[in-house]
Amino acid sequence: MVSGCSAVRIGYNQAPTLAYWWLDGYADFVDTQTPRVRDALSAWFAWHRRTQLPEYADLLAKAQIEAVSDTTPERACEWWRDLRARVDTAVDHGLPMAAGLMVTMTPQQIAHIEQRYAKFNDEYRDEYLQADAAERAEANAKRTIERAESLYGRLGDSQRANVRTWLAESPFDAEVWLAERQQRQRDALQMLRRSIAGGVTHEQAQAALRGYVGNMERSPREAYRRYNERLTQFNCAFTARLHNSTTNAQRQAAIRKLNGWEGDLRALAADQ
């Protein structure tokens, strides 16, 4: 059915429509907003396909070379910073579109977003905040192993045991993360309510959004910043330990996966 076209290519080609549905699930767009949002998303993805996908493909090519050898926590953190910078570029390009939408929001839509936030929080509690500590740890290990196996293929029993041992050292705290998330939600709702109450300009809305995004990257709450720094350092070390524990066959599986993604992105970038 897919005629040789991978799920990555199919998904990306449908991304403007999927992104619209996702946003509509939050904002519940009115008829006058729908064509504007669809046009803005189409323009953003056209820019992303043309300018960003080739750079992502280059990163994947570099990753294939490095995947052969062991790595270090420092190098894992360098990869994370590079990926974060790519995300920042993509988000920054979308801010004018988001600001244009923000100044047209209604109180009813803001209330809808608040309801969607509450639903997300309930779903998060179900997935991450099991009452039993052992059950919560096992769910975390299962998620982590599944992510690792999506790249390297099946992990051996000893590797799975190592993952569980290493995760026991993690500073990750699902309750701390949820509390920060809820504060960000309150900040977003307050920003939206101010925008419709004060009749802000497009430029003012864009500035407010840029400040909000900046606070997401670096929380204004010092305690959370310190927590996030510890978690980032752990994740870098964990990534290096996991990769260094893989066999040659698992690394070759990862290289094939990375190569496939690289080919997908280059094909998508060429299909203007």
Secondary structure per residue as TSV (DSSP state, phi and psi in degrees):
chain	resnum	aa	ss	phi	psi
A	1	M	-	360.0	-41.4
A	2	V	-	-80.1	-7.9
A	3	S	T	55.5	41.2
A	4	G	T	83.6	-2.6
A	5	C	-	-91.1	127.7
A	6	S	-	-75.8	167.0
A	7	A	H	-62.4	-32.9
A	8	V	H	-61.7	-46.7
A	9	R	H	-66.5	-43.5
A	10	I	H	-61.7	-46.5
A	11	G	H	-62.2	-43.0
A	12	Y	H	-68.0	-39.3
A	13	N	H	-64.5	-26.7
A	14	Q	T	-94.1	0.5
A	15	A	H	-58.6	-41.3
A	16	P	H	-58.6	-40.7
A	17	T	H	-68.8	-44.5
A	18	L	H	-63.1	-40.0
A	19	A	H	-64.6	-38.8
A	20	Y	H	-62.2	-46.5
A	21	W	H	-60.1	-42.0
A	22	W	H	-63.0	-46.6
A	23	L	H	-65.4	-39.1
A	24	D	H	-63.8	-31.5
A	25	G	H	-61.7	-27.3
A	26	Y	H	-89.7	-52.2
A	27	A	H	-90.4	-18.6
A	28	D	-	52.0	66.4
A	29	F	-	-59.4	145.7
A	30	V	-	-90.7	168.6
A	31	D	T	-58.5	-36.3
A	32	T	T	-73.1	-22.5
A	33	Q	T	-85.2	-31.0
A	34	T	H	-54.7	-54.0
A	35	P	H	-63.8	-34.0
A	36	R	H	-65.6	-43.4
A	37	V	H	-67.1	-43.8
A	38	R	H	-61.5	-43.1
A	39	D	H	-64.1	-41.0
A	40	A	H	-65.5	-40.8
A	41	L	H	-66.3	-40.6
A	42	S	H	-61.4	-41.8
A	43	A	H	-66.4	-41.0
A	44	W	H	-64.2	-45.1
A	45	F	H	-68.6	-31.2
A	46	A	H	-64.0	-43.5
A	47	W	H	-63.1	-45.2
A	48	H	I	-62.4	-43.6
A	49	R	I	-62.2	-42.4
A	50	R	I	-74.4	-39.5
A	51	T	I	-107.5	-30.1
A	52	Q	I	-97.9	-39.1
A	53	L	H	-59.3	-40.5
A	54	P	H	-59.9	-35.7
A	55	E	H	-70.0	-39.3
A	56	Y	H	-62.2	-40.6
A	57	A	H	-63.1	-39.3
A	58	D	H	-63.0	-39.0
A	59	L	H	-63.3	-41.3
A	60	L	H	-65.4	-36.0
A	61	A	H	-64.5	-40.8
A	62	K	H	-65.4	-39.3
A	63	A	H	-62.8	-35.9
A	64	Q	H	-62.4	-38.3
A	65	I	H	-67.6	-44.2
A	66	E	H	-74.5	-24.0
A	67	A	T	-64.9	-19.6
A	68	V	T	-67.3	-33.8
A	69	S	S	-107.0	167.0
A	70	D	-	-65.0	163.1
A	71	T	-	-132.7	-174.8
A	72	T	-	-131.7	160.4
A	73	P	H	-58.6	-36.2
A	74	E	H	-63.2	-41.9
A	75	R	H	-69.1	-36.9
A	76	A	H	-61.5	-40.0
A	77	C	H	-67.5	-35.1
A	78	E	H	-63.1	-40.8
A	79	W	H	-61.9	-44.7
A	80	W	H	-60.8	-43.5
A	81	R	H	-64.8	-38.5
A	82	D	H	-64.2	-45.4
A	83	L	H	-64.6	-39.2
A	84	R	H	-61.6	-39.1
A	85	A	H	-64.2	-37.3
A	86	R	H	-65.8	-41.2
A	87	V	H	-63.9	-41.6
A	88	D	H	-59.7	-41.8
A	89	T	H	-61.4	-44.5
A	90	A	H	-64.8	-42.9
A	91	V	H	-65.3	-43.9
A	92	D	H	-60.3	-37.4
A	93	H	H	-68.4	-25.9
A	94	G	H	-87.5	-7.3
A	95	L	H	-62.2	-41.8
A	96	P	H	-58.8	-40.6
A	97	M	H	-61.8	-46.6
A	98	A	H	-64.3	-38.7
A	99	A	H	-65.7	-39.2
A	100	G	H	-61.6	-36.7
A	101	L	H	-73.5	-39.9
A	102	M	H	-58.6	-39.9
A	103	V	T	-75.4	-6.2
A	104	T	T	-105.4	2.9
A	105	M	-	-68.0	152.1
A	106	T	-	-113.0	161.4
A	107	P	H	-57.3	-35.6
A	108	Q	H	-64.4	-38.7
A	109	Q	H	-69.2	-37.3
A	110	I	H	-64.7	-39.8
A	111	A	H	-63.1	-36.5
A	112	H	H	-65.2	-41.8
A	113	I	H	-61.8	-41.6
A	114	E	H	-61.6	-40.1
A	115	Q	H	-65.3	-39.4
A	116	R	H	-66.9	-37.5
A	117	Y	H	-59.1	-44.8
A	118	A	H	-61.8	-39.6
A	119	K	H	-64.9	-43.1
A	120	F	H	-59.5	-43.2
A	121	N	H	-64.0	-38.8
A	122	D	H	-64.3	-42.5
A	123	E	H	-63.4	-39.3
A	124	Y	H	-64.0	-43.2
A	125	R	H	-60.4	-41.8
A	126	D	H	-62.5	-37.2
A	127	E	H	-85.9	-33.5
A	128	Y	H	-115.3	-18.8
A	129	L	-	-115.5	55.1
A	130	Q	-	-63.3	141.9
A	131	A	S	-64.4	-36.8
A	132	D	S	-83.6	126.8
A	133	A	H	-62.2	-40.0
A	134	A	H	-65.7	-39.9
A	135	E	H	-65.6	-39.2
A	136	R	H	-64.5	-42.7
A	137	A	H	-64.2	-40.0
A	138	E	H	-67.2	-38.6
A	139	A	H	-63.8	-38.9
A	140	N	H	-65.0	-43.1
A	141	A	H	-63.7	-41.1
A	142	K	H	-62.4	-44.0
A	143	R	H	-61.3	-43.5
A	144	T	H	-66.4	-43.0
A	145	I	H	-63.9	-41.2
A	146	E	H	-62.2	-40.3
A	147	R	H	-64.9	-43.3
A	148	A	H	-63.5	-41.8
A	149	E	H	-71.4	-21.3
A	150	S	H	-67.6	-19.2
A	151	L	H	-104.7	-48.7
A	152	Y	H	-93.6	-11.0
A	153	G	-	86.5	-175.6
A	154	R	-	-60.6	132.8
A	155	L	-	-86.0	147.9
A	156	G	-	-74.8	169.0
A	157	D	H	-59.8	-42.0
A	158	S	H	-68.0	-35.4
A	159	Q	H	-66.9	-40.7
A	160	R	H	-63.6	-40.1
A	161	A	H	-64.0	-38.9
A	162	N	H	-62.9	-42.2
A	163	V	H	-57.8	-45.3
A	164	R	H	-63.5	-40.2
A	165	T	H	-64.9	-46.1
A	166	W	H	-65.0	-40.6
A	167	L	H	-65.1	-24.2
A	168	A	T	-63.4	-20.4
A	169	E	T	-90.8	-5.3
A	170	S	-	-70.2	139.5
A	171	P	-	-82.3	0.8
A	172	F	-	-55.3	130.5
A	173	D	-	-132.1	108.3
A	174	A	H	-61.4	-32.2
A	175	E	H	-71.0	-38.7
A	176	V	H	-64.5	-43.5
A	177	W	H	-63.1	-43.0
A	178	L	H	-64.9	-40.6
A	179	A	H	-60.9	-41.9
A	180	E	H	-65.9	-42.8
A	181	R	H	-59.6	-43.9
A	182	Q	H	-65.1	-36.4
A	183	Q	H	-66.0	-39.3
A	184	R	H	-64.1	-37.2
A	185	Q	H	-63.1	-44.2
A	186	R	H	-62.8	-39.4
A	187	D	H	-62.7	-41.4
A	188	A	H	-65.2	-44.2
A	189	L	H	-64.4	-40.2
A	190	Q	H	-63.1	-42.1
A	191	M	H	-61.7	-43.5
A	192	L	H	-66.2	-41.6
A	193	R	H	-66.1	-37.3
A	194	R	H	-65.1	-36.7
A	195	S	H	-66.4	-36.1
A	196	I	H	-86.2	-24.2
A	197	A	H	-77.8	-36.8
A	198	G	H	-97.5	-3.2
A	199	G	T	59.4	52.9
A	200	V	-	-69.8	154.7
A	201	T	-	-80.2	168.9
A	202	H	H	-59.9	-40.9
A	203	E	H	-66.0	-39.6
A	204	Q	H	-67.2	-39.1
A	205	A	H	-64.1	-40.5
A	206	Q	H	-65.7	-40.1
A	207	A	H	-64.3	-40.4
A	208	A	H	-64.4	-42.0
A	209	L	H	-65.3	-39.3
A	210	R	H	-64.5	-38.4
A	211	G	H	-65.8	-38.8
A	212	Y	H	-64.7	-44.3
A	213	V	H	-63.1	-40.2
A	214	G	H	-60.6	-37.9
A	215	N	H	-70.4	-27.5
A	216	M	H	-68.2	-38.6
A	217	E	H	-74.4	-36.9
A	218	R	S	-136.8	100.2
A	219	S	-	-59.3	139.9
A	220	P	S	-73.5	-5.8
A	221	R	-	-94.9	113.4
A	222	E	H	-59.7	-41.3
A	223	A	H	-61.3	-40.9
A	224	Y	H	-70.6	-36.1
A	225	R	H	-59.5	-45.0
A	226	R	H	-63.7	-42.5
A	227	Y	H	-60.4	-45.6
A	228	N	H	-66.0	-34.9
A	229	E	H	-64.1	-43.2
A	230	R	H	-63.8	-41.4
A	231	L	H	-66.3	-40.2
A	232	T	H	-62.9	-43.5
A	233	Q	H	-62.9	-41.3
A	234	F	H	-62.3	-46.2
A	235	N	H	-61.6	-37.9
A	236	C	H	-63.2	-45.0
A	237	A	H	-66.2	-40.8
A	238	F	H	-62.3	-44.5
A	239	T	H	-59.1	-43.9
A	240	A	H	-65.8	-43.9
A	241	R	H	-62.1	-43.0
A	242	L	H	-63.4	-48.6
A	243	H	H	-61.3	-43.6
A	244	N	H	-67.2	-17.5
A	245	S	T	-88.2	-6.2
A	246	T	-	-79.5	154.3
A	247	T	-	-83.9	169.1
A	248	N	H	-61.2	-39.5
A	249	A	H	-62.9	-40.0
A	250	Q	H	-67.9	-37.3
A	251	R	H	-67.5	-37.9
A	252	Q	H	-65.4	-35.8
A	253	A	H	-63.7	-41.1
A	254	A	H	-64.2	-41.7
A	255	I	H	-62.7	-41.5
A	256	R	H	-63.2	-40.1
A	257	K	H	-64.8	-46.4
A	258	L	H	-62.1	-39.9
A	259	N	H	-64.7	-39.1
A	260	G	H	-63.4	-42.6
A	261	W	H	-65.1	-40.1
A	262	E	H	-59.5	-46.4
A	263	G	H	-61.0	-40.5
A	264	D	H	-60.0	-46.8
A	265	L	H	-68.1	-37.8
A	266	R	H	-67.0	-38.4
A	267	A	H	-65.8	-40.9
A	268	L	H	-65.5	-41.7
A	269	A	H	-64.1	-33.6
A	270	A	H	-76.4	-19.5
A	271	D	-	-92.3	75.2
A	272	Q	-	-82.0	360.0
